[in-house]
Amino acid sequence: MITDTKLIKLIESHLKKGETFLVDVVVKPGNQISVFIDGDHGVTIEDCKELSYFLNESLDRETEDFDLTVSSAGADRPLKLPRQFRKNIGKTLDVVTKTGDKISGIVIKSTDAGIELEIPPLKKSKKEQEIKIVSLKFSDIKTAKEVITFKQ
C-alpha cells in the first residue's frame, strides 16, 4: 500500500520552490489517493495538473496501482495550516473551538501560534456596542472555515 508519509515527502519536495503548498493527503483502501493543495494566491488547474503529472511519474503503477485526485483545498474544506490562516487575513471565518464554542469573525492577525478575530457587534441591538477582539491559539481550534458571501 502507498503510504501518506511517502506521498508527503514527494509532494513537499516538489512544491518547496513555489507558492503552492500541501494541505492534506488522504489514502483510502485500494490506494485511492486524494491530495489537497493551497496557494498564497490561490490554486489553478495548472497547479493541480502539474502535481498530478509529477506524482504519476514518481509512483510506479506496475508495482502498485492507484487512483489519484489532486485538487485545491476549496472553501468546503476546513483551514488546517497557519499559512492558510495568513492568506485569509481580512476575511470572515466560522470557527469552532475544541470546547464547542462557535465564533464568527474577521481575521485581523495571524501568527505561527494562532489568530485574532474581530467580532462585529450584534445588529439587533439599538445600543452602541463595542467590537470584540478574540485571540485563539491553533491548538484550541477544532475547525475553521472561510465564510463565502455573494454580497457586494
HUTAZI-V304552 format. One record per pair of residues at least 24 apart in sequence whose C-alpha atoms are under 6 Angstrom apart, sorted by sequence separation. I is the first residue (numbers start at 1). J is the second residue. D is the distance in Angstrom with one decimal. If there is no record, write none. Layout:
i=I j=J d=D
i=I j=J d=D
This chain:
i=86 j=110 d=5.3
i=113 j=137 d=5.8
i=114 j=138 d=4.8
i=82 j=112 d=5.8
i=32 j=66 d=6.0
i=33 j=67 d=5.9
i=38 j=72 d=5.6
i=31 j=66 d=4.8
i=32 j=67 d=4.8
i=33 j=68 d=4.8
i=34 j=69 d=4.8
i=35 j=70 d=4.7
i=36 j=71 d=5.2
i=37 j=72 d=4.9
i=38 j=73 d=5.7
i=34 j=70 d=6.0
i=36 j=72 d=5.2
i=37 j=73 d=5.5
i=36 j=73 d=5.1
i=98 j=140 d=5.6
i=97 j=140 d=5.7
i=98 j=141 d=5.7
i=97 j=141 d=4.4
i=98 j=142 d=4.9
i=97 j=142 d=4.9
i=96 j=142 d=5.6
i=96 j=143 d=5.3
i=95 j=143 d=5.8
i=95 j=144 d=4.3
i=94 j=144 d=5.6
i=94 j=145 d=5.4
i=93 j=145 d=5.5
i=93 j=146 d=4.5
i=93 j=147 d=5.3
i=92 j=147 d=5.5
i=78 j=143 d=6.0
i=79 j=144 d=5.5
i=78 j=144 d=5.3
i=79 j=145 d=5.9
i=78 j=145 d=4.8
